[in-house]
Amino acid sequence: MNEKALHTLEYDKIIQKLVGYAVSPMAKERAAELRPSSAMSDIIIWQQETTEATTMVLKKGTPSFGGFREIRPQLKRASMAGVLSIAELMAIGEFAYVCRKVKNYARKENKDEVYPRLDEYFDLIIPLDKLENEISRCILSETEIADDASAGLRSVRKEIKISNDRVKDHLNGIISSSAYRNMLQDFVITIRNDRYCVPVKAEYRSSFPGMIHDQSNTGSTLFMEPLSVIQLNNKIKELQAKEKEEIEKILLMLSDLVTAHAIAIEGNLELLTQLDFIFAKANLSLTMEGTQPMFNTKGYINIHKGRHPLLDPKTVVPTDIYLGKEFTTLLITGPNTGGKTVALKTLGLFTLMAGRSAYSCFRQFPAGGIRQRICRYW
């Protein structure tokens, strides 16, 4: 493909608009790499896909692809026995949710709704309900695993809470005791190096029984862990280590579940990327009030009231171009006001957007019929 010709005809600007309508990074990449084809069979299929998607958008809106992100690296790592992070598993859970939404979008409201090309894509989407439900059950946010993700995690977190309450009760007794009132800078409980401490005046460092973990910027306050709670704090640290082990087990279990669904996920990923791409074309077509062209292999061209898609629709002048049937040479004349260039660029751009590098023909509608601005894309 002659890249210079594509740039001259501003095909790249059409592609930029198309990329803007795609949601996922994969569909955006596919749109950015789109080039016209000379295979008539492919072009007809692509045109039909776009027409069906346009009809669906008009009837039921655009399917929601929100939450559809690149997850192939996560799938690869899970397949190599890697343990996925909470954020990575959430991304896969969101993808499973998108699969369900898109699948539901395609449900027929009546038997007359038939979309031969797109139905093939929608029917092939495999529900990932088990994977979605398990991830949403175990993961609350990108930083938090649910207590009920496993019995072991629920048990250890219960012990941590009990131990924390004991430490706090003991420290509250210290800060409210008259024996330590003059030694304390403030009557609060703080945490330093993951240990519960109290703020002690620096001059009482030798009098207050405990370990120093930090000090204030001025050095006047020491954050000390009383000796009486060291054992309790140590127990909390041990329990927190067990909590991490339990979380690791849960992440491993979910990662194995992802691996078990890898084939379905990869298939759905390709299907949703293609559907995202197709509906991007449909929405661009609707924005530009596009219509599906009629093709031929005889070199006939018949554009009726075609409007250059990159010009202001309120001021653009429609163009009729007929060529190839009764005559094969067309002479365009007129003043130097840009009209001739626009007419030629419109013809060239329509041909590229229709999907073929040559031999495209546009259906002519009778006066007062459907307003025809551009061919529907690819």
Buried (B, 14 or more C-beta within 10 A) or exposed (E): EEEEEBEEBBBEEBBEBBBEBBBBEBBBBBBEEBEBBEEBEEBEBBBBBBBBBBBBBEEEEBBBBEBBBBBEEBBEBBEEEBBBBBEBBBBBBBBBBBBBBBBEBBEEEEEEBEBEBBBEBBEEBBBBEEBBEBBBEBBBEEEEBBBEBBEBBEEBBEBBEEBBEBBBEBBEEBBEEEEBEEBBBEEEBBEBEEBBBBBBBBEBBEEBEBBBBBBEEEEEBBBBBBEBBBEBBEBBEBBBEBBEEBBEBBBBBBBEBBBEBBEBBBEBBEBBBBBBBBBBBBBBBBEBBBBBBBBBEEEBBBBBBBBBBBEEEEEBEBBEBBBBEEEEEEEEEEEEEEBEEBBBBBBBBBBBBBBBBEBBBBBBEEEEEEEBBBBBBB
